[in-house]
Amino acid sequence: MDALDFKDRRVLITGGTNGMGNAMAHAFRERGAAVTVTGTRPAESYDSNLQGLDVRQLDAGDPGQVARLVASIERLDILINNGGMVLYKGAEFEPEGFQRVLDVNLTGVMQLCTGFRPKLAARQGCIINVSSLAAFGAVRGNPAYGASKAALVNLTKTLAVVYARDQVRVNGIAPGFVQTNITQVSQDNEQISEAIVQKTPLRRWGQPEDMVGPALFLASTQLAGFVTGQTILADGGYSLQV
């Protein structure tokens, strides 16, 4: 049996309307899964490829919207918490901005995990939380983003221990600098962009497709059936150098 055959599996990917989430969504769809993705805007407002995907609108920072999404999906095998946000120009240093980022990046993830736990348990499914390289060091301009992603690494460990009794595995992926909408500010600054490339041993920015392999591996019961509580750094080696 093909270890990467996801036929008859139902996958939910938050933030799956573009970037890394969209690349993951099509990888699972091409391998037989029924894939639901969420985005913060209506489906017709995206210029990314949404063909073959069930698209839902979701603000993960709104508990009511999260609860309605959970109620609307009857069966689930794989939950990928990929959605997230960042605020610039010092907004995360303000109480409202700090709380807003935490609500989306951390509290919303916890609510999704809690809400879908019974459905994942019924299928002995798995959760993949998308953290960030930012979880492992200071993020000068984004205290809420860095704190929320660091918290996701620990939350992944804790839920892995608790959900193991349900035979639900919980793991994570921590991308480095990947060319997505959320990193556009750094991409557009030639000096910052080049500095990132020079500090990355593989000498390039990551692409959304670079996150597909780790996601498929962690979701595969055959390949990663004894792996839980782990967060895989996929950063081109950026974190290896001091």
Summary of the structure (lengths in Angstrom):
residues: 242
radius of gyration: 17.0
end to end distance: 43.1
largest distance: 52.3
contacts: 813
relative contact order: 0.14
helix: 50%
strand: 15%
